Amino acid sequence: MENNYVTLKDIVDFFKKVFTFGLSKWKLLLITGFFGGIIGFGYAYFQKPIYKAQFSFLLNENDGSPALNISSLASLAGIGIGGSGNVNDDKLMFISFSRNLLGKTLLQSADINGKKTSLANHYIETYELLNSFKSDTSLKDFVGFQNTEINKLTYKENKVLDILVSKIVESKQLLIESKKKTGIVSQSSGIVIMEFSSINENLSLHFINQLYENISVYYTNKTISKQLRTFNIIKNRADSIKNILYSLENYGAQEIDKNLRLVRMQGKVNLERTKRDIEMLSLMYAEVIKNQEIAKFSLDNQTPFFQIVDSPTLPLFKKKMSKLSTAIFGSVLLSFLVFVSSFLKNFYSPKNNIA
C-alpha cells in the first residue's frame, strides 16, 4: 500500500538536496548576486529623494461651558448657543481630503524655481505627467491649467484635476493624523499633524502651507455659518431701527424749530407723536443692541481657533534609499530567484523527479 505521508526523513532529505544543489551552483549564485547588487545600487543611486513637509496645528473649539451664564441670556433673546466641545475628526478629515479643498490648493499659484504658476502645473511638470495624458484622446491637447478657480475649470481641466487628486490620495502623498488623548475613552486632543511628500522640495513646502490656509478658512466659515447668519440678521435689524430713530429725532428737532414761540395744536400733536415714537424706538434699539451683543458673543464663542504648532521650513526632511541596503537586497533577491528557478527546473523535470 502506498504511503502518502511526509515523514521527517523526507523533509531532511529534501533540505539536504537543496543544500547540495546550492553548493553545486555557488558560482552562478555569486555572479547573479553580484549583478543583483549592481542593479540595486543603480536603482538607489538614480532614485529621486522624497521630501516630506510636516505641518502641525492646534484646533480649539467651543467646549460648551456656560461662561458668564450666556446661555440663559441667549434663551431670553431667542438665540440658541450650543457646542459639542470636541474637535470633529471625521469632519476635519473629510474636508481635508475633499476634491474641493485639494483642488483649490492645487489651483493656487506658487513661485517654484523661478517659475510662477499653479501648484497643479508644478505637480504635472515634476512628475512628467503630460505624456501619460496623451493616452486619453480627450486630453491629448492638454498643456496645463489656465483657470485658477475650481468652478471655472474646463472639461479637460476638471478631468486632469480628478487624476491629480486621486494620485495624491491613493499614493498617500498626503497624510493627516489627529492626536488622541490618553485615557479609557478616546478623545481628540485637538492637535492635527499633516504631511505631504513629493520629489520636489518646494512643491511639498508650498502645498502643505497652502492646504493649511484653505482648511482653516473653510472649516471656520462652515462651523460658524449658522451663528454668523443670526448675527447678521440682528445687526441689520439694529441698523434699520437706528436709521429710523435718527430720522425721527431729526424730524422732532425740525418741528420744535417750526413751533418756536408759537402755540399751534397741530405742532404739539406732531411733537407728542414724535416723542412717543422716539421713546418706543429707543427701547427697541436698546433691546436689539443687547441681542446683537449676545449674538456676537455666540459667534466668537463658536469660532474655531487654529494655532500653528510647527510649520515646515527649508531644508525639508529628505528620505532616500540606502545604496548599501538596496544593493544587498538586490543581490539576495536575484540570487534567490535564480536559485529557485534552477532548483525547480533541475529537480522537478521528468528525469529528476524527487517524489
PyMOL commands that set and color helices and strands:
alter all, ss='L'
color gray80, all
select helices_A, chain A and resi 8-24+26-46+67-77+89-96+99-107+119-126+130-133+137-139+150-152+155-170+201-223+225-258+265-302+323-347
alter helices_A, ss='H'
color red, helices_A
select strands_A, chain A and resi 50-60+109-112+115-118+174-181+187-198+305-310+317-319
alter strands_A, ss='S'
color yellow, strands_A
deselect
rebuild
show_as cartoon
